[in-house]
């Protein structure tokens, strides 16, 4: 209240004071190439979600029609052939089945294209050595490593692992007062995609 004058000079002075008192912290701005790899990685994840959704819809149709597959390996070529040869009693159901099978087939092809492109593009990326190094962790392969590095960018900006974990929201929440200390669940702040991949 009472401070009703806003000018560029006053703003610059205020920013200079905040910078001097170390109340401002620098932020990480990704390079355009990094954003492009991140977009491709996210497109691959979206393709995976779309494929899962199509599979769920087809399974729901078969469940409603009381049809069980004898093939144990779901979504294999043999299973897709069985689905293509399946004949449902009503013409409307046949149309839905045919559309669902063609949607799944197309989304499988889309996912394969995105996987191939991501594998090809990441090898020319400046963070490829870091992606290779992260794959040394158990259970981490190229797609997960690429996704994590695409979301986090330059890991050297975190001078301690605690800062990285805090950035990802993987630290426990705390509600303490006096001599009572209560630790809760993880904070889940920050980049949810990188957190989920980890």
N, C-alpha and C positions, 0 to 999 in steps of 0.2 A: 504493500500500500504506500502511496505517495511517490513511487518511482514510476512516473508515467512518460518518461522520455527514453526513447529507444533509437539510437543512432549506430552507424557502423563503428564510429570511433569508440563509443562506450562498450559495444560488444567486443571489440578487439582488446580493449583494456581489461575487461572482465575475463576474457579467455587467457590473456597473458598472466593475470594474477592466479587463475586456476592452474595454469601450467607450471608456474613458479612454485606453488604450494604442493605440486604433485597430486592434485585432485583429478587430473585428466590422465587417462591411460591410452596408449596407442591401440589401434585396432588392426586386424589383419585383413587386407584386401586381396582376394585371389586374382591371379593373372587370368586373362581371357581364355588361355589354353586350359587352365585348371577348371574354370567354369564349364568349358565345353566337355571335358571328360566327366565332370560331375553330372551334367545334363544327360550324357549317354548312359552313365551308370544308373541314374534315376529312371530313365526310359526303360532300361532292362528290368528294373524292379517293377515298374508299372506293367510291363508285359507279363511278368510272372504272376502278378496279382490278377490280371485279366484272365490269364489261362486258368488259374485256380477257380475263379468265379464261374467260368464256363463249365468246368468239370463238376462243380457243385450243382449247377443247374441241371446238367445231364443226369447226375446220380439221383437227384430229387425226382426227375421224371421217371427213371427206372424204378425207384422205390415206390412211387405212387401207382405204377403199373404192375407192381409185384413181380418184377423180373430180376433174377439173380444171375450173375455171370459165373460160369464154371472155370473161367480163366483166372488164375491167381495173380498174375502180373498185370495190374491195372495200367492202362494207357500204353501198353506195348503195342507193337505192330499187329500182333495176333489179336489183342483186345480191340483195337480200332477196326480190324477186319470184321470181327464178330459184331461190333456195333453197326457197321455198314450193312451187314446181311440181316440184321434184326428187323422183324416185321411186327409192328404193333397193330392191335385190332382196329383202331379207329383211324381214318385218313388224316384227321387233324393231328393226332399224336405222331403219325408217320412224318408229317411235315416238320413238326417241332424236333423230332429225333434227328432228321436229316440236317436241319439247320444247326442243331447243337453239335453234331459230329463235324460238319464243315467248319463251324466256328473254332472248335478245338484244334482241328487240323491246321487251320490258318494261323491260329495263335501259337501253335508249336513251331511253325515255320518262322513266324515273326521273332519268337524268342531265340531260335537258333541263329537267325540273322544278327540280332542284337548281341548275342554272345560272341559270334565271330568278329563283329566290328569292334566290340570292346576289347577283345583279346588282341586284335591287330593294332588298335589305336594306343592302348596302354604301353605297348613296347616302344613307342616313339615319344612317350611322355617324359618330362623331366624328373618326375617322382617315381619312375619305374624301378630304380635301385631300392627305394624305400618299400615299394610294393613287394619286390622280391624278398627283401629282408623280413617283412612281416609274415610272409608265408612260412617262415621257419616255426611259427607257433602251431601247436597241434590244432587241427580242425580248420585252419585258415588256408583257403586256396585263393586263386587269382581274383575271382569275382568279389569275394568278401574283402580281401586286402585292397583291391582297387576302390571299392565303395567306401571303406573307412578313410583311406588317404584322400579320396576325392572330397569327402565331407569335411575332414579336418585340415587339409592343406599342409603347410609346413609345420612339422612337429617340433622343430627346433625353437619355435616361439614359446613353448612350454618348458621352462627351466627346471621343473620338478614334476615327477609323475602325479603328485597330488593335485597340481594345477590342471593337468589334463583330465583327471578323474572328476574334478570339480566342474570343469567346463562341460563335461558330458553328463553331469548329474548322477554320477555313480558313487557319490559320497553319501553317508547317512545324514538324515536330518537330525537336528538336536533341539530339544526344548528343555533348557536347564535354567534353574534359578536357585541361588543360594547354594546349599550343599546337596540339593537334589539334581541328579543328572539323568535325563531321559533321552535315549537314542531311538530314532524312529526308522522308517523305511528310507530308501534312497530318495534324493531330492527330485530326480527326473527333470532337472533343468537342462537347457542347452539343446544340442542337436539330437533329436530323437532317432533319426535314421542311423547315425553312427553308433549311438548307444545300443540300439537293437542289433546291429551287425556284430558288435563286440559281445 
